[in-house]
Amino acid sequence: MMKSKDGETIKTSFTLQDGRVIEAVLMRYQSRRTLCISTQAGCAMGCVFCATGQMGFQRNLSSGEILEQVIYYARNLRSMGEHVTNIVFMGMGEPFHNYDATMHSFDRLNNPWVLILVRDT
């Protein structure tokens, strides 16, 4: 885990079951708690300005692996009396290059029961 100097941004590395590492970021802005989550380990785009693009594509994440990032931060925020307010799919990888898992995670995150769990875990 790495924190910004002001402590308002926290980047967390997650090691997947196959040993691949992904990152997610929590950004605190006034009343918002925004998560920036990954949909892939690495990225196939190869953008020269992006460290993830330079590492190359490793694999797509499952919808469960995508959701685990949200649940991790939801639990941490809850312990501080806070909750996730926004989620952006712009961590590692290109979300639409992992279309099925990304869309499945959207569906699961928008399910009222999952929203309760994410907010109240």
C-alpha positions in Angstrom: 0.0 0.0 0.0 1.3 3.5 -0.9 -0.2 6.7 0.3 0.1 10.2 -1.2 1.8 12.9 0.9 -1.6 14.3 2.0 -2.9 10.8 2.7 -6.0 11.3 0.5 -4.9 8.8 -2.2 -4.0 5.2 -1.5 -2.7 2.8 -4.1 -3.0 -0.9 -3.1 -1.3 -3.8 -4.9 -3.2 -7.1 -5.0 -1.6 -10.4 -5.7 -3.9 -12.7 -7.6 -4.1 -16.5 -7.0 -1.8 -17.1 -10.0 0.8 -14.6 -8.6 0.0 -11.8 -11.0 -0.1 -8.3 -9.4 -2.7 -5.7 -10.0 -3.4 -2.2 -8.6 -6.4 -0.3 -7.4 -6.6 3.3 -6.0 -8.8 5.0 -3.5 -9.1 8.7 -4.0 -10.7 10.9 -1.3 -12.3 14.1 -2.5 -14.3 16.1 0.0 -17.4 14.0 0.3 -16.5 11.5 -2.4 -14.7 8.2 -2.1 -13.7 7.1 -5.6 -12.2 3.8 -6.5 -10.1 3.3 -9.6 -10.1 -0.4 -10.2 -8.3 -2.7 -12.7 -9.9 -5.1 -15.2 -6.7 -6.7 -16.5 -3.3 -7.6 -15.3 -1.1 -5.6 -17.5 -2.3 -4.0 -20.7 -1.9 -4.8 -24.4 -2.2 -1.1 -25.6 1.5 -0.3 -25.1 1.0 3.4 -24.6 4.5 4.9 -24.2 3.4 7.3 -21.4 1.9 4.4 -19.3 3.8 2.1 -17.0 1.1 -0.5 -17.3 1.2 -0.4 -21.0 5.0 -0.9 -20.9 4.6 -4.1 -18.9 2.5 -5.7 -21.5 -0.6 -7.8 -21.3 -0.7 -10.7 -18.8 -4.3 -11.7 -18.6 -7.9 -10.6 -18.1 -9.4 -10.5 -14.6 -12.6 -12.4 -13.8 -15.6 -10.4 -12.7 -15.0 -11.8 -9.2 -11.4 -10.4 -9.2 -12.7 -7.0 -10.3 -15.3 -7.0 -7.6 -12.8 -8.1 -4.9 -11.1 -4.7 -5.3 -14.3 -2.9 -4.5 -15.1 -5.1 -1.6 -11.6 -4.6 -0.1 -12.0 -0.8 -0.1 -15.6 -0.9 1.0 -14.6 -2.9 4.1 -11.7 -0.5 4.9 -13.9 2.6 4.4 -16.7 1.1 6.5 -14.2 0.7 9.4 -13.8 4.5 9.3 -17.5 5.2 9.0 -17.3 5.9 5.3 -18.4 4.2 2.0 -17.6 4.0 -1.6 -19.4 6.7 -3.6 -17.9 6.3 -7.1 -16.1 3.5 -9.1 -14.1 4.1 -12.2 -12.8 1.3 -14.4 -9.5 2.8 -15.3 -6.8 1.1 -13.4 -4.7 -1.5 -15.1 -5.9 -2.6 -18.5 -8.5 -1.5 -21.0 -12.0 -2.4 -19.6 -13.5 -3.1 -23.0 -10.7 -5.5 -23.9 -12.2 -7.6 -21.1 -15.7 -6.8 -22.1 -17.6 -9.8 -20.7 -16.1 -9.7 -17.2 -16.3 -5.9 -17.0 -20.0 -5.9 -18.0 -20.7 -8.8 -15.6 -19.1 -6.8 -12.8 -21.2 -3.7 -13.8 -24.3 -5.9 -13.5 -23.2 -7.3 -10.1 -22.3 -3.9 -8.8 -25.7 -2.5 -9.8 -27.6 -5.3 -8.2 -29.4 -3.8 -5.2 -28.2 -6.7 -2.9 -24.6 -6.3 -3.9 -24.8 -2.6 -3.4 -26.0 -3.2 0.1 -23.1 -5.6 0.7 -20.5 -3.2 -0.8 -21.9 -0.3 1.2 -22.4 -2.3 4.4 -19.5 -4.8 4.4 
